[in-house]
Amino acid sequence: MKENTTFIGLKLNNRTDADILAALDGKQKQSEIKRLLRIALQSEK
């Protein structure tokens, strides 16, 4: 597993990142972040 994965930590501020935290509330955070990053990557092409 170690050779196939990379850990990336993300620290969010409850006050200044409240909009992000609200958008992730009730969702699988890892899956949602990856989904949104893939959308952003597609829009850059």
PDB file of all heavy atoms in Angstrom:
ATOM      1  N   MET A   1       0.832  -1.192   0.000  1.00  0.00           N
ATOM      2  CA  MET A   1       0.000   0.000   0.000  1.00  0.00           C
ATOM      3  C   MET A   1       0.872   1.251   0.000  1.00  0.00           C
ATOM      4  O   MET A   1       0.553   2.221  -0.678  1.00  0.00           O
ATOM      5  CB  MET A   1      -0.912  -0.024   1.226  1.00  0.00           C
ATOM      6  CG  MET A   1      -1.906   1.109   1.238  1.00  0.00           C
ATOM      7  SD  MET A   1      -3.173   0.817   2.459  1.00  0.00           S
ATOM      8  CE  MET A   1      -3.283   2.420   3.165  1.00  0.00           C
ATOM      9  N   LYS A   2       1.960   1.231   0.734  1.00  0.00           N
ATOM     10  CA  LYS A   2       2.811   2.406   0.855  1.00  0.00           C
ATOM     11  C   LYS A   2       3.362   2.857  -0.500  1.00  0.00           C
ATOM     12  O   LYS A   2       3.463   4.055  -0.765  1.00  0.00           O
ATOM     13  CB  LYS A   2       3.953   2.106   1.822  1.00  0.00           C
ATOM     14  CG  LYS A   2       4.724   3.315   2.253  1.00  0.00           C
ATOM     15  CD  LYS A   2       5.724   2.950   3.333  1.00  0.00           C
ATOM     16  CE  LYS A   2       6.376   4.185   3.883  1.00  0.00           C
ATOM     17  NZ  LYS A   2       7.297   3.881   4.967  1.00  0.00           N
ATOM     18  N   GLU A   3       3.683   1.917  -1.370  1.00  0.00           N
ATOM     19  CA  GLU A   3       4.254   2.305  -2.659  1.00  0.00           C
ATOM     20  C   GLU A   3       3.200   2.773  -3.655  1.00  0.00           C
ATOM     21  O   GLU A   3       3.535   3.365  -4.680  1.00  0.00           O
ATOM     22  CB  GLU A   3       5.066   1.155  -3.254  1.00  0.00           C
ATOM     23  CG  GLU A   3       4.267  -0.100  -3.531  1.00  0.00           C
ATOM     24  CD  GLU A   3       5.145  -1.275  -3.880  1.00  0.00           C
ATOM     25  OE1 GLU A   3       6.162  -1.486  -3.215  1.00  0.00           O
ATOM     26  OE2 GLU A   3       4.792  -1.976  -4.844  1.00  0.00           O
ATOM     27  N   ASN A   4       1.926   2.562  -3.348  1.00  0.00           N
ATOM     28  CA  ASN A   4       0.855   2.955  -4.264  1.00  0.00           C
ATOM     29  C   ASN A   4       0.039   4.148  -3.791  1.00  0.00           C
ATOM     30  O   ASN A   4      -0.912   4.541  -4.465  1.00  0.00           O
ATOM     31  CB  ASN A   4      -0.099   1.772  -4.487  1.00  0.00           C
ATOM     32  CG  ASN A   4       0.575   0.656  -5.248  1.00  0.00           C
ATOM     33  OD1 ASN A   4       1.326   0.892  -6.175  1.00  0.00           O
ATOM     34  ND2 ASN A   4       0.322  -0.556  -4.836  1.00  0.00           N
ATOM     35  N   THR A   5       0.375   4.698  -2.636  1.00  0.00           N
ATOM     36  CA  THR A   5      -0.421   5.813  -2.119  1.00  0.00           C
ATOM     37  C   THR A   5       0.459   6.958  -1.653  1.00  0.00           C
ATOM     38  O   THR A   5       1.625   6.780  -1.332  1.00  0.00           O
ATOM     39  CB  THR A   5      -1.306   5.370  -0.930  1.00  0.00           C
ATOM     40  OG1 THR A   5      -0.468   4.904   0.109  1.00  0.00           O
ATOM     41  CG2 THR A   5      -2.286   4.289  -1.332  1.00  0.00           C
ATOM     42  N   THR A   6      -0.134   8.143  -1.621  1.00  0.00           N
ATOM     43  CA  THR A   6       0.509   9.343  -1.099  1.00  0.00           C
ATOM     44  C   THR A   6      -0.477  10.015  -0.157  1.00  0.00           C
ATOM     45  O   THR A   6      -1.648  10.176  -0.503  1.00  0.00           O
ATOM     46  CB  THR A   6       0.853  10.321  -2.242  1.00  0.00           C
ATOM     47  OG1 THR A   6       1.738   9.675  -3.148  1.00  0.00           O
ATOM     48  CG2 THR A   6       1.500  11.588  -1.712  1.00  0.00           C
ATOM     49  N   PHE A   7      -0.013  10.388   1.030  1.00  0.00           N
ATOM     50  CA  PHE A   7      -0.873  11.076   1.983  1.00  0.00           C
ATOM     51  C   PHE A   7      -0.695  12.574   1.826  1.00  0.00           C
ATOM     52  O   PHE A   7       0.420  13.082   1.785  1.00  0.00           O
ATOM     53  CB  PHE A   7      -0.544  10.680   3.421  1.00  0.00           C
ATOM     54  CG  PHE A   7      -1.346  11.444   4.427  1.00  0.00           C
ATOM     55  CD1 PHE A   7      -2.655  11.086   4.683  1.00  0.00           C
ATOM     56  CD2 PHE A   7      -0.817  12.530   5.082  1.00  0.00           C
ATOM     57  CE1 PHE A   7      -3.415  11.793   5.590  1.00  0.00           C
ATOM     58  CE2 PHE A   7      -1.568  13.253   5.996  1.00  0.00           C
ATOM     59  CZ  PHE A   7      -2.868  12.878   6.244  1.00  0.00           C
ATOM     60  N   ILE A   8      -1.809  13.273   1.716  1.00  0.00           N
ATOM     61  CA  ILE A   8      -1.809  14.731   1.666  1.00  0.00           C
ATOM     62  C   ILE A   8      -2.757  15.211   2.752  1.00  0.00           C
ATOM     63  O   ILE A   8      -3.955  14.920   2.703  1.00  0.00           O
ATOM     64  CB  ILE A   8      -2.273  15.256   0.290  1.00  0.00           C
ATOM     65  CG1 ILE A   8      -1.325  14.781  -0.790  1.00  0.00           C
ATOM     66  CG2 ILE A   8      -2.381  16.776   0.310  1.00  0.00           C
ATOM     67  CD1 ILE A   8      -1.774  15.106  -2.192  1.00  0.00           C
ATOM     68  N   GLY A   9      -2.236  15.926   3.728  1.00  0.00           N
ATOM     69  CA  GLY A   9      -3.072  16.464   4.805  1.00  0.00           C
ATOM     70  C   GLY A   9      -3.584  17.844   4.423  1.00  0.00           C
ATOM     71  O   GLY A   9      -2.952  18.580   3.675  1.00  0.00           O
ATOM     72  N   LEU A  10      -4.726  18.182   4.943  1.00  0.00           N
ATOM     73  CA  LEU A  10      -5.331  19.479   4.648  1.00  0.00           C
ATOM     74  C   LEU A  10      -5.918  20.029   5.936  1.00  0.00           C
ATOM     75  O   LEU A  10      -6.767  19.393   6.560  1.00  0.00           O
ATOM     76  CB  LEU A  10      -6.436  19.310   3.595  1.00  0.00           C
ATOM     77  CG  LEU A  10      -7.224  20.537   3.194  1.00  0.00           C
ATOM     78  CD1 LEU A  10      -6.307  21.550   2.508  1.00  0.00           C
ATOM     79  CD2 LEU A  10      -8.357  20.143   2.278  1.00  0.00           C
ATOM     80  N   LYS A  11      -5.463  21.186   6.333  1.00  0.00           N
ATOM     81  CA  LYS A  11      -5.962  21.814   7.550  1.00  0.00           C
ATOM     82  C   LYS A  11      -6.856  22.982   7.135  1.00  0.00           C
ATOM     83  O   LYS A  11      -6.444  23.853   6.372  1.00  0.00           O
ATOM     84  CB  LYS A  11      -4.795  22.326   8.396  1.00  0.00           C
ATOM     85  CG  LYS A  11      -5.206  22.752   9.788  1.00  0.00           C
ATOM     86  CD  LYS A  11      -4.015  23.260  10.585  1.00  0.00           C
ATOM     87  CE  LYS A  11      -3.080  22.134  10.952  1.00  0.00           C
ATOM     88  NZ  LYS A  11      -2.059  22.550  11.941  1.00  0.00           N
ATOM     89  N   LEU A  12      -8.106  22.980   7.622  1.00  0.00           N
ATOM     90  CA  LEU A  12      -9.045  24.044   7.304  1.00  0.00           C
ATOM     91  C   LEU A  12      -9.412  24.788   8.579  1.00  0.00           C
ATOM     92  O   LEU A  12      -9.589  24.191   9.631  1.00  0.00           O
ATOM     93  CB  LEU A  12     -10.315  23.467   6.660  1.00  0.00           C
ATOM     94  CG  LEU A  12     -10.100  22.752   5.330  1.00  0.00           C
ATOM     95  CD1 LEU A  12     -11.380  22.070   4.888  1.00  0.00           C
ATOM     96  CD2 LEU A  12      -9.611  23.706   4.270  1.00  0.00           C
ATOM     97  N   ASN A  13      -9.558  26.098   8.447  1.00  0.00           N
ATOM     98  CA  ASN A  13      -9.917  26.949   9.570  1.00  0.00           C
ATOM     99  C   ASN A  13     -11.444  27.004   9.679  1.00  0.00           C
ATOM    100  O   ASN A  13     -12.130  27.300   8.694  1.00  0.00           O
ATOM    101  CB  ASN A  13      -9.339  28.356   9.357  1.00  0.00           C
ATOM    102  CG  ASN A  13      -9.603  29.280  10.502  1.00  0.00           C
ATOM    103  OD1 ASN A  13     -10.733  29.641  10.769  1.00  0.00           O
ATOM    104  ND2 ASN A  13      -8.538  29.684  11.176  1.00  0.00           N
ATOM    105  N   ASN A  14     -11.969  26.705  10.862  1.00  0.00           N
ATOM    106  CA  ASN A  14     -13.426  26.682  11.061  1.00  0.00           C
ATOM    107  C   ASN A  14     -14.083  28.019  10.749  1.00  0.00           C
ATOM    108  O   ASN A  14     -15.249  28.060  10.346  1.00  0.00           O
ATOM    109  CB  ASN A  14     -13.767  26.279  12.491  1.00  0.00           C
ATOM    110  CG  ASN A  14     -13.454  24.830  12.750  1.00  0.00           C
ATOM    111  OD1 ASN A  14     -13.553  23.997  11.864  1.00  0.00           O
ATOM    112  ND2 ASN A  14     -13.051  24.530  13.961  1.00  0.00           N
ATOM    113  N   ARG A  15     -13.372  29.118  10.925  1.00  0.00           N
ATOM    114  CA  ARG A  15     -13.947  30.442  10.705  1.00  0.00           C
ATOM    115  C   ARG A  15     -13.769  30.898   9.261  1.00  0.00           C
ATOM    116  O   ARG A  15     -14.740  31.229   8.580  1.00  0.00           O
ATOM    117  CB  ARG A  15     -13.291  31.447  11.657  1.00  0.00           C
ATOM    118  CG  ARG A  15     -13.981  32.788  11.727  1.00  0.00           C
ATOM    119  CD  ARG A  15     -13.449  33.665  12.849  1.00  0.00           C
ATOM    120  NE  ARG A  15     -12.001  33.609  13.015  1.00  0.00           N
ATOM    121  CZ  ARG A  15     -11.129  34.435  12.416  1.00  0.00           C
ATOM    122  NH1 ARG A  15     -11.562  35.378  11.626  1.00  0.00           N
ATOM    123  NH2 ARG A  15      -9.842  34.295  12.625  1.00  0.00           N
ATOM    124  N   THR A  16     -12.539  30.884   8.766  1.00  0.00           N
ATOM    125  CA  THR A  16     -12.281  31.436   7.432  1.00  0.00           C
ATOM    126  C   THR A  16     -12.611  30.459   6.301  1.00  0.00           C
ATOM    127  O   THR A  16     -12.808  30.886   5.166  1.00  0.00           O
ATOM    128  CB  THR A  16     -10.818  31.892   7.292  1.00  0.00           C
ATOM    129  OG1 THR A  16      -9.959  30.781   7.543  1.00  0.00           O
ATOM    130  CG2 THR A  16     -10.507  33.009   8.283  1.00  0.00           C
ATOM    131  N   ASP A  17     -12.674  29.180   6.603  1.00  0.00           N
ATOM    132  CA  ASP A  17     -12.988  28.174   5.583  1.00  0.00           C
ATOM    133  C   ASP A  17     -14.362  27.553   5.811  1.00  0.00           C
ATOM    134  O   ASP A  17     -14.637  26.443   5.359  1.00  0.00           O
ATOM    135  CB  ASP A  17     -11.923  27.071   5.581  1.00  0.00           C
ATOM    136  CG  ASP A  17     -10.548  27.601   5.230  1.00  0.00           C
ATOM    137  OD1 ASP A  17     -10.454  28.488   4.362  1.00  0.00           O
ATOM    138  OD2 ASP A  17      -9.564  27.129   5.828  1.00  0.00           O
ATOM    139  N   ALA A  18     -15.224  28.282   6.505  1.00  0.00           N
ATOM    140  CA  ALA A  18     -16.547  27.758   6.839  1.00  0.00           C
ATOM    141  C   ALA A  18     -17.340  27.367   5.599  1.00  0.00           C
ATOM    142  O   ALA A  18     -18.094  26.388   5.619  1.00  0.00           O
ATOM    143  CB  ALA A  18     -17.321  28.776   7.666  1.00  0.00           C
ATOM    144  N   ASP A  19     -17.172  28.106   4.501  1.00  0.00           N
ATOM    145  CA  ASP A  19     -17.899  27.781   3.276  1.00  0.00           C
ATOM    146  C   ASP A  19     -17.473  26.432   2.717  1.00  0.00           C
ATOM    147  O   ASP A  19     -18.298  25.640   2.263  1.00  0.00           O
ATOM    148  CB  ASP A  19     -17.721  28.888   2.229  1.00  0.00           C
ATOM    149  CG  ASP A  19     -16.261  29.178   1.903  1.00  0.00           C
ATOM    150  OD1 ASP A  19     -15.367  28.856   2.716  1.00  0.00           O
ATOM    151  OD2 ASP A  19     -16.007  29.757   0.829  1.00  0.00           O
ATOM    152  N   ILE A  20     -16.183  26.146   2.769  1.00  0.00           N
ATOM    153  CA  ILE A  20     -15.664  24.866   2.290  1.00  0.00           C
ATOM    154  C   ILE A  20     -16.153  23.737   3.188  1.00  0.00           C
ATOM    155  O   ILE A  20     -16.609  22.693   2.710  1.00  0.00           O
ATOM    156  CB  ILE A  20     -14.118  24.886   2.237  1.00  0.00           C
ATOM    157  CG1 ILE A  20     -13.660  25.920   1.213  1.00  0.00           C
ATOM    158  CG2 ILE A  20     -13.564  23.507   1.916  1.00  0.00           C
ATOM    159  CD1 ILE A  20     -12.174  26.212   1.254  1.00  0.00           C
ATOM    160  N   LEU A  21     -16.071  23.950   4.494  1.00  0.00           N
ATOM    161  CA  LEU A  21     -16.516  22.934   5.439  1.00  0.00           C
ATOM    162  C   LEU A  21     -18.008  22.657   5.284  1.00  0.00           C
ATOM    163  O   LEU A  21     -18.436  21.499   5.345  1.00  0.00           O
ATOM    164  CB  LEU A  21     -16.185  23.367   6.867  1.00  0.00           C
ATOM    165  CG  LEU A  21     -14.692  23.389   7.191  1.00  0.00           C
ATOM    166  CD1 LEU A  21     -14.432  24.132   8.485  1.00  0.00           C
ATOM    167  CD2 LEU A  21     -14.129  21.990   7.239  1.00  0.00           C
ATOM    168  N   ALA A  22     -18.791  23.689   5.040  1.00  0.00           N
ATOM    169  CA  ALA A  22     -20.233  23.512   4.840  1.00  0.00           C
ATOM    170  C   ALA A  22     -20.514  22.713   3.572  1.00  0.00           C
ATOM    171  O   ALA A  22     -21.411  21.866   3.543  1.00  0.00           O
ATOM    172  CB  ALA A  22     -20.929  24.868   4.784  1.00  0.00           C
ATOM    173  N   ALA A  23     -19.743  22.964   2.518  1.00  0.00           N
ATOM    174  CA  ALA A  23     -19.936  22.250   1.255  1.00  0.00           C
ATOM    175  C   ALA A  23     -19.583  20.770   1.399  1.00  0.00           C
ATOM    176  O   ALA A  23     -20.164  19.922   0.713  1.00  0.00           O
ATOM    177  CB  ALA A  23     -19.092  22.891   0.161  1.00  0.00           C
ATOM    178  N   LEU A  24     -18.655  20.458   2.284  1.00  0.00           N
ATOM    179  CA  LEU A  24     -18.234  19.070   2.488  1.00  0.00           C
ATOM    180  C   LEU A  24     -19.079  18.345   3.531  1.00  0.00           C
ATOM    181  O   LEU A  24     -19.009  17.123   3.640  1.00  0.00           O
ATOM    182  CB  LEU A  24     -16.764  19.020   2.919  1.00  0.00           C
ATOM    183  CG  LEU A  24     -15.740  19.463   1.884  1.00  0.00           C
ATOM    184  CD1 LEU A  24     -14.362  19.531   2.513  1.00  0.00           C
ATOM    185  CD2 LEU A  24     -15.746  18.528   0.689  1.00  0.00           C
ATOM    186  N   ASP A  25     -19.883  19.072   4.263  1.00  0.00           N
ATOM    187  CA  ASP A  25     -20.663  18.487   5.351  1.00  0.00           C
ATOM    188  C   ASP A  25     -21.605  17.405   4.837  1.00  0.00           C
ATOM    189  O   ASP A  25     -22.344  17.616   3.869  1.00  0.00           O
ATOM    190  CB  ASP A  25     -21.464  19.578   6.064  1.00  0.00           C
ATOM    191  CG  ASP A  25     -22.084  19.079   7.350  1.00  0.00           C
ATOM    192  OD1 ASP A  25     -21.414  18.311   8.067  1.00  0.00           O
ATOM    193  OD2 ASP A  25     -23.229  19.459   7.632  1.00  0.00           O
ATOM    194  N   GLY A  26     -21.546  16.248   5.449  1.00  0.00           N
ATOM    195  CA  GLY A  26     -22.419  15.141   5.076  1.00  0.00           C
ATOM    196  C   GLY A  26     -21.951  14.346   3.880  1.00  0.00           C
ATOM    197  O   GLY A  26     -22.633  13.416   3.458  1.00  0.00           O
ATOM    198  N   LYS A  27     -20.815  14.699   3.313  1.00  0.00           N
ATOM    199  CA  LYS A  27     -20.285  13.990   2.152  1.00  0.00           C
ATOM    200  C   LYS A  27     -18.999  13.277   2.544  1.00  0.00           C
ATOM    201  O   LYS A  27     -18.354  13.631   3.519  1.00  0.00           O
ATOM    202  CB  LYS A  27     -19.990  14.974   1.014  1.00  0.00           C
ATOM    203  CG  LYS A  27     -21.212  15.705   0.528  1.00  0.00           C
ATOM    204  CD  LYS A  27     -20.844  16.706  -0.520  1.00  0.00           C
ATOM    205  CE  LYS A  27     -22.090  17.490  -0.944  1.00  0.00           C
ATOM    206  NZ  LYS A  27     -21.756  18.622  -1.757  1.00  0.00           N
ATOM    207  N   GLN A  28     -18.633  12.274   1.779  1.00  0.00           N
ATOM    208  CA  GLN A  28     -17.335  11.632   1.958  1.00  0.00           C
ATOM    209  C   GLN A  28     -16.276  12.639   1.513  1.00  0.00           C
ATOM    210  O   GLN A  28     -16.160  12.952   0.328  1.00  0.00           O
ATOM    211  CB  GLN A  28     -17.243  10.354   1.106  1.00  0.00           C
ATOM    212  CG  GLN A  28     -18.146   9.248   1.574  1.00  0.00           C
ATOM    213  CD  GLN A  28     -17.670   8.672   2.892  1.00  0.00           C
ATOM    214  OE1 GLN A  28     -16.468   8.585   3.161  1.00  0.00           O
ATOM    215  NE2 GLN A  28     -18.605   8.302   3.728  1.00  0.00           N
ATOM    216  N   LYS A  29     -15.550  13.178   2.464  1.00  0.00           N
ATOM    217  CA  LYS A  29     -14.646  14.298   2.183  1.00  0.00           C
ATOM    218  C   LYS A  29     -13.587  13.952   1.148  1.00  0.00           C
ATOM    219  O   LYS A  29     -13.346  14.707   0.209  1.00  0.00           O
ATOM    220  CB  LYS A  29     -14.020  14.793   3.472  1.00  0.00           C
ATOM    221  CG  LYS A  29     -15.041  15.506   4.353  1.00  0.00           C
ATOM    222  CD  LYS A  29     -14.547  15.696   5.754  1.00  0.00           C
ATOM    223  CE  LYS A  29     -15.587  16.329   6.643  1.00  0.00           C
ATOM    224  NZ  LYS A  29     -16.868  15.655   6.703  1.00  0.00           N
ATOM    225  N   GLN A  30     -12.931  12.813   1.289  1.00  0.00           N
ATOM    226  CA  GLN A  30     -11.880  12.440   0.345  1.00  0.00           C
ATOM    227  C   GLN A  30     -12.435  12.319  -1.068  1.00  0.00           C
ATOM    228  O   GLN A  30     -11.857  12.853  -2.016  1.00  0.00           O
ATOM    229  CB  GLN A  30     -11.234  11.126   0.777  1.00  0.00           C
ATOM    230  CG  GLN A  30     -10.135  10.664  -0.176  1.00  0.00           C
ATOM    231  CD  GLN A  30      -9.396   9.467   0.367  1.00  0.00           C
ATOM    232  OE1 GLN A  30      -8.907   9.505   1.483  1.00  0.00           O
ATOM    233  NE2 GLN A  30      -9.312   8.414  -0.411  1.00  0.00           N
ATOM    234  N   SER A  31     -13.562  11.656  -1.217  1.00  0.00           N
ATOM    235  CA  SER A  31     -14.165  11.477  -2.545  1.00  0.00           C
ATOM    236  C   SER A  31     -14.600  12.807  -3.139  1.00  0.00           C
ATOM    237  O   SER A  31     -14.409  13.053  -4.339  1.00  0.00           O
ATOM    238  CB  SER A  31     -15.373  10.546  -2.453  1.00  0.00           C
ATOM    239  OG  SER A  31     -14.967   9.272  -2.015  1.00  0.00           O
ATOM    240  N   GLU A  32     -15.188  13.661  -2.332  1.00  0.00           N
ATOM    241  CA  GLU A  32     -15.669  14.945  -2.830  1.00  0.00           C
ATOM    242  C   GLU A  32     -14.512  15.854  -3.248  1.00  0.00           C
ATOM    243  O   GLU A  32     -14.567  16.513  -4.288  1.00  0.00           O
ATOM    244  CB  GLU A  32     -16.539  15.631  -1.772  1.00  0.00           C
ATOM    245  CG  GLU A  32     -17.170  16.922  -2.230  1.00  0.00           C
ATOM    246  CD  GLU A  32     -18.199  16.763  -3.333  1.00  0.00           C
ATOM    247  OE1 GLU A  32     -18.547  15.637  -3.717  1.00  0.00           O
ATOM    248  OE2 GLU A  32     -18.671  17.811  -3.818  1.00  0.00           O
ATOM    249  N   ILE A  33     -13.451  15.877  -2.465  1.00  0.00           N
ATOM    250  CA  ILE A  33     -12.282  16.695  -2.815  1.00  0.00           C
ATOM    251  C   ILE A  33     -11.661  16.192  -4.109  1.00  0.00           C
ATOM    252  O   ILE A  33     -11.326  16.984  -5.003  1.00  0.00           O
ATOM    253  CB  ILE A  33     -11.270  16.715  -1.655  1.00  0.00           C
ATOM    254  CG1 ILE A  33     -11.856  17.524  -0.484  1.00  0.00           C
ATOM    255  CG2 ILE A  33      -9.930  17.286  -2.098  1.00  0.00           C
ATOM    256  CD1 ILE A  33     -11.074  17.394   0.809  1.00  0.00           C
ATOM    257  N   LYS A  34     -11.532  14.878  -4.264  1.00  0.00           N
ATOM    258  CA  LYS A  34     -10.972  14.330  -5.509  1.00  0.00           C
ATOM    259  C   LYS A  34     -11.875  14.645  -6.691  1.00  0.00           C
ATOM    260  O   LYS A  34     -11.391  15.008  -7.774  1.00  0.00           O
ATOM    261  CB  LYS A  34     -10.753  12.821  -5.382  1.00  0.00           C
ATOM    262  CG  LYS A  34      -9.608  12.468  -4.450  1.00  0.00           C
ATOM    263  CD  LYS A  34      -9.135  11.040  -4.555  1.00  0.00           C
ATOM    264  CE  LYS A  34     -10.126  10.009  -4.176  1.00  0.00           C
ATOM    265  NZ  LYS A  34      -9.569   8.641  -4.124  1.00  0.00           N
ATOM    266  N   ARG A  35     -13.193  14.543  -6.509  1.00  0.00           N
ATOM    267  CA  ARG A  35     -14.141  14.848  -7.589  1.00  0.00           C
ATOM    268  C   ARG A  35     -13.999  16.301  -8.038  1.00  0.00           C
ATOM    269  O   ARG A  35     -13.918  16.598  -9.235  1.00  0.00           O
ATOM    270  CB  ARG A  35     -15.569  14.572  -7.112  1.00  0.00           C
ATOM    271  CG  ARG A  35     -16.629  14.763  -8.183  1.00  0.00           C
ATOM    272  CD  ARG A  35     -18.031  14.579  -7.609  1.00  0.00           C
ATOM    273  NE  ARG A  35     -18.459  15.718  -6.816  1.00  0.00           N
ATOM    274  CZ  ARG A  35     -18.928  16.852  -7.336  1.00  0.00           C
ATOM    275  NH1 ARG A  35     -19.007  17.018  -8.635  1.00  0.00           N
ATOM    276  NH2 ARG A  35     -19.296  17.837  -6.542  1.00  0.00           N
ATOM    277  N   LEU A  36     -13.927  17.208  -7.066  1.00  0.00           N
ATOM    278  CA  LEU A  36     -13.812  18.630  -7.395  1.00  0.00           C
ATOM    279  C   LEU A  36     -12.471  18.957  -8.053  1.00  0.00           C
ATOM    280  O   LEU A  36     -12.413  19.784  -8.974  1.00  0.00           O
ATOM    281  CB  LEU A  36     -14.015  19.472  -6.142  1.00  0.00           C
ATOM    282  CG  LEU A  36     -15.432  19.425  -5.571  1.00  0.00           C
ATOM    283  CD1 LEU A  36     -15.466  20.081  -4.195  1.00  0.00           C
ATOM    284  CD2 LEU A  36     -16.426  20.064  -6.511  1.00  0.00           C
ATOM    285  N   LEU A  37     -11.404  18.310  -7.604  1.00  0.00           N
ATOM    286  CA  LEU A  37     -10.102  18.522  -8.237  1.00  0.00           C
ATOM    287  C   LEU A  37     -10.102  18.029  -9.684  1.00  0.00           C
ATOM    288  O   LEU A  37      -9.537  18.685 -10.566  1.00  0.00           O
ATOM    289  CB  LEU A  37      -8.993  17.814  -7.447  1.00  0.00           C
ATOM    290  CG  LEU A  37      -8.553  18.528  -6.180  1.00  0.00           C
ATOM    291  CD1 LEU A  37      -7.661  17.625  -5.349  1.00  0.00           C
ATOM    292  CD2 LEU A  37      -7.828  19.815  -6.521  1.00  0.00           C
ATOM    293  N   ARG A  38     -10.754  16.901  -9.928  1.00  0.00           N
ATOM    294  CA  ARG A  38     -10.811  16.390 -11.300  1.00  0.00           C
ATOM    295  C   ARG A  38     -11.610  17.325 -12.215  1.00  0.00           C
ATOM    296  O   ARG A  38     -11.252  17.523 -13.373  1.00  0.00           O
ATOM    297  CB  ARG A  38     -11.398  14.975 -11.309  1.00  0.00           C
ATOM    298  CG  ARG A  38     -10.412  13.967 -10.752  1.00  0.00           C
ATOM    299  CD  ARG A  38     -10.905  12.540 -10.866  1.00  0.00           C
ATOM    300  NE  ARG A  38      -9.850  11.634 -10.424  1.00  0.00           N
ATOM    301  CZ  ARG A  38      -9.927  10.832  -9.384  1.00  0.00           C
ATOM    302  NH1 ARG A  38     -11.037  10.798  -8.653  1.00  0.00           N
ATOM    303  NH2 ARG A  38      -8.926  10.049  -9.056  1.00  0.00           N
ATOM    304  N   ILE A  39     -12.682  17.922 -11.681  1.00  0.00           N
ATOM    305  CA  ILE A  39     -13.450  18.910 -12.448  1.00  0.00           C
ATOM    306  C   ILE A  39     -12.562  20.115 -12.779  1.00  0.00           C
ATOM    307  O   ILE A  39     -12.554  20.592 -13.908  1.00  0.00           O
ATOM    308  CB  ILE A  39     -14.702  19.352 -11.673  1.00  0.00           C
ATOM    309  CG1 ILE A  39     -15.708  18.210 -11.613  1.00  0.00           C
ATOM    310  CG2 ILE A  39     -15.328  20.583 -12.302  1.00  0.00           C
ATOM    311  CD1 ILE A  39     -16.873  18.449 -10.678  1.00  0.00           C
ATOM    312  N   ALA A  40     -11.794  20.584 -11.792  1.00  0.00           N
ATOM    313  CA  ALA A  40     -10.905  21.725 -12.014  1.00  0.00           C
ATOM    314  C   ALA A  40      -9.833  21.396 -13.043  1.00  0.00           C
ATOM    315  O   ALA A  40      -9.505  22.225 -13.904  1.00  0.00           O
ATOM    316  CB  ALA A  40     -10.262  22.161 -10.694  1.00  0.00           C
ATOM    317  N   LEU A  41      -9.289  20.189 -12.980  1.00  0.00           N
ATOM    318  CA  LEU A  41      -8.267  19.791 -13.945  1.00  0.00           C
ATOM    319  C   LEU A  41      -8.831  19.730 -15.357  1.00  0.00           C
ATOM    320  O   LEU A  41      -8.156  20.137 -16.317  1.00  0.00           O
ATOM    321  CB  LEU A  41      -7.671  18.422 -13.556  1.00  0.00           C
ATOM    322  CG  LEU A  41      -6.799  18.415 -12.315  1.00  0.00           C
ATOM    323  CD1 LEU A  41      -6.493  16.978 -11.896  1.00  0.00           C
ATOM    324  CD2 LEU A  41      -5.524  19.188 -12.556  1.00  0.00           C
ATOM    325  N   GLN A  42     -10.051  19.246 -15.510  1.00  0.00           N
ATOM    326  CA  GLN A  42     -10.676  19.199 -16.831  1.00  0.00           C
ATOM    327  C   GLN A  42     -10.920  20.599 -17.392  1.00  0.00           C
ATOM    328  O   GLN A  42     -10.760  20.830 -18.581  1.00  0.00           O
ATOM    329  CB  GLN A  42     -12.010  18.435 -16.766  1.00  0.00           C
ATOM    330  CG  GLN A  42     -11.857  16.958 -16.649  1.00  0.00           C
ATOM    331  CD  GLN A  42     -11.188  16.335 -17.859  1.00  0.00           C
ATOM    332  OE1 GLN A  42     -11.465  16.723 -18.998  1.00  0.00           O
ATOM    333  NE2 GLN A  42     -10.289  15.408 -17.613  1.00  0.00           N
ATOM    334  N   SER A  43     -11.274  21.533 -16.525  1.00  0.00           N
ATOM    335  CA  SER A  43     -11.549  22.893 -17.000  1.00  0.00           C
ATOM    336  C   SER A  43     -10.268  23.628 -17.395  1.00  0.00           C
ATOM    337  O   SER A  43     -10.326  24.604 -18.135  1.00  0.00           O
ATOM    338  CB  SER A  43     -12.312  23.680 -15.951  1.00  0.00           C
ATOM    339  OG  SER A  43     -11.484  23.967 -14.849  1.00  0.00           O
ATOM    340  N   GLU A  44      -9.128  23.163 -16.904  1.00  0.00           N
ATOM    341  CA  GLU A  44      -7.850  23.775 -17.268  1.00  0.00           C
ATOM    342  C   GLU A  44      -7.378  23.346 -18.641  1.00  0.00           C
ATOM    343  O   GLU A  44      -6.536  24.007 -19.245  1.00  0.00           O
ATOM    344  CB  GLU A  44      -6.772  23.416 -16.240  1.00  0.00           C
ATOM    345  CG  GLU A  44      -6.943  24.096 -14.906  1.00  0.00           C
ATOM    346  CD  GLU A  44      -5.863  23.700 -13.907  1.00  0.00           C
ATOM    347  OE1 GLU A  44      -4.969  22.902 -14.250  1.00  0.00           O
ATOM    348  OE2 GLU A  44      -5.918  24.193 -12.770  1.00  0.00           O
ATOM    349  N   LYS A  45      -7.913  22.252 -19.155  1.00  0.00           N
ATOM    350  CA  LYS A  45      -7.472  21.734 -20.467  1.00  0.00           C
ATOM    351  C   LYS A  45      -8.016  22.540 -21.609  1.00  0.00           C
ATOM    352  O   LYS A  45      -8.947  23.200 -21.616  1.00  0.00           O
ATOM    353  CB  LYS A  45      -7.874  20.275 -20.630  1.00  0.00           C
ATOM    354  CG  LYS A  45      -7.065  19.358 -19.741  1.00  0.00           C
ATOM    355  CD  LYS A  45      -7.453  17.929 -19.988  1.00  0.00           C
ATOM    356  CE  LYS A  45      -6.637  17.019 -19.099  1.00  0.00           C
ATOM    357  NZ  LYS A  45      -6.979  15.628 -19.265  1.00  0.00           N
TER     358      LYS A  45
END
